[in-house]
């Protein structure tokens, strides 16, 4: 994909409502060929195992989901207030 095509796709996707972007993301994810899906599944499994190992070894602490959700909401509200897309603000 060229940079110009990528920018155009991003601009078009940004015009969609949130639920439409979710539908598009689902459609794109479902279109990934099966051989890539296996690699993705393996990468997620390694990531999950690594995080669980760190937790069980006491290297990391859990954060209650209420705190995580509140922090995400605050960040999204900040981004919205500045009129930025979440991708550009990250």
N, C-alpha and C positions, 0 to 999 in steps of 0.2 A: 504494500500500500504506500503510495506516495504521501509526502507530507501535506500536499495540497488536498488530496482526497481525504486524508485523516482529519484535517481541520474542517473540511466541509461536513463530514459525517458528524463530528463533534458539535458543530454549530446547529445542524439539523436536530440532533438528539437533544440538545439543550432547549429546543423549542417545545419538546414533548412534555406533557404532564408527568409527574412522578410515577404514577401507575403505568403510564405508557412506556417510560424508560425501563421500568422493571420488566414489563412484557418483552421489550426489545432485548434486554440483557438475557432473559430466559431463552428467547429464540436463538440468540447468538451462541449461548452456552450449549444449547441442545444441538447446534449445528457442528460442533467440534467433532471431527472424525474419531471413531472409537479408539484407534491406536494412541491418539493424544490423550484421550480421557483416562486411559490406564496410567499414563505418566502423571497426570494431574492427581488422580486418586492416590498413587504411591507417594507423591510429594506431600499431599495433605496428611497421609498416614504418618510419614516421618515427622512432620511438623507437630502433629498431635502427640505422638510418642515422646518427642523431645520436650515438649512443654509439660507433659505429665511427669516425666522423669525429673525435671527441674523442680516441680511442685513437691513431689514425693521426697526429694532430697533436701527440701527446706531452702532451696536457693531463691525461690520467689514466693510472694504472698498473693493470695487471691484478693480480688477487689469485688465487693458485693455488686451484683448487677444493677441495683438501684443507683449506686454511685457512678457506674460506667454510663448508664443511660442518661443520667443528669448531666454528666460532663459532655456527652455527645450532643445533647439538646442545646446546652450552652454554646458549644462551638458552632453548631449549625445556625443558631440564632445570630451569633456574631457575624458569620459569613453572610447571612441573609441581610443583616443590617448594613453591611458594607457593599452589598450588591454584587458580590463575587460568586462565581461558581465554586462548589466545594473542591473541585479538582485543582483550580488555580490557587485556591487559598491554602492548600495543604503544604 
